[in-house]
Amino acid sequence: MEEIQTITPEELQKKLEAGEKLELVDVREDEEVAAGMIPGAKHIRMGEIPVNLDYFDKDKEYIFICRSSARSGNVCYYLQDQGYKVRNMVGGMMKWTGETK
């Protein structure tokens, strides 16, 4: 299985602060995202990723986020297998110190 690319919460925060346009996808459950998501992230629950494949564009890179980075890692392997460019935010929201909304 090919390794997946990762990004740290600190790196992600720097990119967002620098105004980079990033495709962020939060795969947590509804009650988890209700406590706060990274601004600009799209919420698609992990179980709904397969039926939402038409949302993803193979020319773009997507950064996946969950609570601890375990679920988002699974999503990354799944999508990478199908030819999508993905990156997993290591440590998940437990390690995120930036703003949330």
Secondary structure, DSSP 8 states (H G I E B T S, - for coil): ----EEE-HHHHHHHHHTT---EEEE-S-HHHHTT---TT-EE--GGGTGGGGGG--TTSEEEEE-SSSHHHHHHHHHHHHTT-EEEEETTGGGG--S---
